[in-house]
Amino acid sequence: MDFEALYSANFAQLDATVGDWTSMLTKLKQMETDARDGLRGKALKANWSGYNATVSRSFVGKTAAEFADAHTQATSVRNILRDTRDELKTQQRLLKEAVERGRGRDLTVRVSGGGFVVSARPDTKSTTADRDVTALRDELQGILDKATEIDDSAAKVLKALVDLTDYGFSGARYKDRDAAAAAMREAERLAGLAGKDPGDLTVEEFDALNAGLKKYSGDELFAEHFAEKLGAGGTLRFWEGINVAAVNGEVGRARVDQFDDLQKHLSLTLATATQADTLEMTRWRGEMVDLGSQPVPKGHGQMGFQVMSNLMRWGNFEDGFLKEYGSALMRMEKKLIGNGPREATAWSQTGFTPLLNRTGTDSGSDPVVGFMRALSNSPGAATEFFNGSFVTKDEDHEFTRDTDNNGKKGKIPLSNFQYLFEERHWPNDIDAKGEKSIAGRNYLAMALEAATTGHPAGQMPTPDTPPHTAEQARIMESLVKSIGEDPDRLKKHGYMSDSIGQITSEYLPDINRATTTTPQSDGVMRLYPIAGEPASKLGHADVTRLLVTLGQNPDGYAAIEVGQKAYMANLLDYHMNPDLPAEQKYHAGIQLAVQEIAKSSGEVSGILAIGRQEAVLGEAQQKDQDFTNSVNERKSIASGLLGLGIGAGTSFIATPIAGAVAGGAASTVGGVIIEQVFQNAEGDHAKRQGHNVAGIWETSRDQSGVLSSSAAEHAAEAHKAPYAPQAAEWGRTGSERGFDRSHVSVDEMAKDLLSGK
């Protein structure tokens, strides 16, 4: 910075700019509040339907969130500008004070071009003058250097902050210029450490890298700058190299127990970085996809996909990157299997390959495993991936089936879902305990959970979760059909049942539509309203076979049984609400509505009970207590579902229809019913201790009748309906009919799934 520029600087314009940004913050805060409480709130209650239910409503929600990001980014910009102004004013004051002190010692400072010259009076002793001149010159230059650093770093971080997104606003939050500048400096320092030859990395440097990534992994400026400086190739070389004991035995011996932490923090950092829209990150994403099918330079035979997929297990990676990465990975998979139903042996772990995954679930050699874990955190990318094509019918491949039941097999097209769920030969692998790894299919189930529900696996729907889209519903239809065709696809891998059970619980309106004996008409749609895209191609037989299979697993059983009871309570509250518009009421009247709802709920619960009894009494010899424990573990989850409404694609999210007529009774009604579910679960198990457990189905039938009766009566009373006593009987008889129907359904459609077939 020029001497004169700082000395004579007029900060009035910068003061005004800071003031303008401060005023803008007040306006943006109000807009954020209006968007959150007004725009978003109205969107949740508005009567969306069709295309608007899945697209426009989601757009409104994202727009409301953008106002929050706009306020956050504006706050960061204001803070950086204000801090920069204050620091430059301080440097100007120090500069002027130094010049004045020089005058007191007979030293003169004059401008010379862009710099300055310090001189002493001619009559001053030479030695003293030279010393004083040098001291003042150095002090002034130090002040100018500091001012230059402040000015340059402010410009750098402001530009970087704005460049993070091409459209919309960044959520990066910084209290001042120093914080933003420190993040970027630390990114350069840590990228330098990771960019070293892994064999030269010291234990101290490992610790610094691990601690730094842990601290800054969610910082957008840091993450983007770190990834940019390290580069795609450098990222692969670092993680591959540090995991080879022969390369850096010192770090391996001293810190091997912390490699899992480093893997997590590096993954989170890279996930944050991929969200940036800078030119550098666009290049990084493209290079990483290109390097996936190539050996890691100076590596030990590992392909780029094998390394990078292990750095994708945490965080939300950018959807476009995951799309391109997944497409390239599947192209390589096809090449390795020769377009036929065989194992990609190149992905198998050998004694000579490094352990690229440090979580203990698997070795990390199969890149599809880590990629599935990444998709489980990114619903949009997961939906698009599983709907994508693996092979077309016209390609040269060996995937054949008898689709016409004429004894002749022919080539078929396969989606990515069909290949991974039905056809893939998952490489054998072991976990940290030396047991067969289940990570591949387990993460596949989690990725399917994200793809079908629209939220990350392991989370629950909220009022902001959009209704199901057509793309999500198609995957659900394929999943149910696939398990219906061959239940062993799930039964042999029971650990997938928690995710598959959660998926099913979020499609209960669709499941109930599929099992009802009422003709599929406007009446059914009114009985089980769905705001989003329905999974309309669910066959009764396939649903029955799915429920029997899930019923044999404690986690799958609990997810649907508890969910179905919450759904029934919400649905009865909805139909008994006197404010429900006439055009949305069930055409056959409230009595038949209650009976049909209780009947469908009873059939679902009855099929699950058959599955549970089979698991306890059949070949599996599953402990009945495990089912009780799984039900009780969902208590806190169930309480969060109550009163959110019914049928918006996700079973419990308030549809615009339900939101428009909400009577506030659903939480009360549902709370009573769910509490009874948990009480019955524990009491039922205790009652059967030491006795024959063959009565599981009969006991469930009795309890379901009581619950349906109670739900109907409480809903009627909550809305002050005069038919409360009759409603209790409608609910009980409907439930009993549904349970009786469940045995018929299983005998007709899924008897082969029972050991006594």
Beta strands, then each sheet from edge to edge (+ up, - down):
strand 1: 107-112
strand 2: 115-120
strand 3: 389-391
strand 4: 400-401
strand 5: 410-411
strand 6: 414-415
sheet 1: 1+ 2-
sheet 2: 3+ 6-
sheet 3: 4+ 5-
end
